[in-house]
Amino acid sequence: MQTVTAHGAILPVIGLGTWKLSGETASVAVAAALEAGYRHVDTAIGYGNETEVGEGIRRSGVARDEVFITSKIPPEQLSADDMMRAAEGSLHRLGIDQLDLILIHWPSRTLSAAETIRSLNRVKQRALARHIGVSNYTIRLLDEAWAATEEPIVVNQCEHHPYLDQDKLRAATLAHGTAFVAYCPLGQADALDEPVIKDIAGRFGRTPAQIVLRWQIQKGCVAIPKSAHPARIKQNLDIEGFELAAVDMADIDALKTEDSRICNSAYSPDWD
């Protein structure tokens, strides 16, 4: 599988997102994804499914060292002591000794980006995670975090889909050598009904989801689509062997509006 490298972290370009997956559904989806060839699984403390994600990984039979596991710490647990306890709790629930990547899930409204990233550094330095990163960081906050960090920030995970113009943020993220990970990459599946995407899919003999994920990868993103259906999970991984032409990319780009967040309801422009 194609990968993206960022400051020593090697991320498969397609991972399984697990937001809104719970219980046995989450375990089944994770196991199905790994059995289909996925090697990248994304969860978060706030999703309430780390235990089930860990069970799905074990159920798959895929060796732990072959799976890149990401989790995230919520904004209310970003003080230094709380962050350490949060990371330890994630490891316990997942049933692993170390995360591959741990992220600040949302910027804090009470603590500075510098303060929280320094605390996250300690999590890595205690070997609770191999790599650190952030999520939902604007250009300004990402710059502040980089100015304060001792450890490389390998990921900025943000909402990204055909409706949402994130070109400036994506470019700024990549300029740091930080990988841009797209959550909600299919726009909650709304984009799959767009006539232009259906037309491209028909010409390539691919599903609309495969077209949008291919668009994501050609934009330089890592994408983490969520699905609970094993057949769709497998299809979403099958995005190699074809390439969208510049005109196809431009047609999908044209779907964007000034601000069309679908998943990111907690976003506030005052973070910019």
C-alpha positions, 0 to 999 in steps of 0.5 A: 500500500502507498504510504506518506512519510512525515518526520520518520512516521510512515502512514498508509494513505488509507486508514479506517476511521472509527468515528460513530462506530461502537460496540460489536460493530466497531470490532467487526469493522476493524477486523474486516479492514485489517483482513482486507489489507488495511494497516492504519486504524484511527480512533479517539478517547472521545469516540468511546470505542477504543476497547472495541477497536483493540478487540477488532485488531486482536481478532484480525490476527494481524501482528501489532507491529504491522498496524499503525494505530492513532488515538486522540486526547480531548481538549478537556484533558490537555493539562500536563497531568491529565494528558499523561493519564489520558494516554495511559488510559488509551493504551489500557483500553486498546490493550497495547503498550504504545500508540503509533501516533497520539494527537491533540483532538481539538485545540484548547480554549484555555491553554496555549498551543505552546503549552499543550504541545510541550505536554504532548512532547512528554507523552512521547518522551515517556514512550507512550507513543512513537509519534505526536500530532494535532487535529483541527489546528489552523495555520496560526495554531500549527505555527505556534505548536511547531515553534514550541515543540521539541519533537516533530509534529507528524500529523495535522488531522482536519476535515477535508472533502470536495465541498470544503476548501482547505487548500491554504491549510493543507499547503501550510501543513505540508510546508512543515513536513507534517502529513495532512490527514483528511477526516470526513473524506467523503463528506459524510457520503454526500459527495458520492451523489454529485453528478460530476463524481458519478460521471468520473466513476463511470468512465473509470469503472470505479465507485464514487467513493474510490474516485473521491479517495483517489482525489484525496491522495492526489491532493497529498492527503492521507484519508481515513474513511469510515464504514461499517460494511466489509464490502465497502471497507474493502472497496475503499482500499482499492484506489491504486492502478488508476490516476485522475486527470488534471481536468477530473481533479479540477472538476471535483475541486469546483465543488468546494464552497467558501465554508462547507463543514459537514462533520466539524460542527464544533469549528469556530472561525475565531481559531484562525 
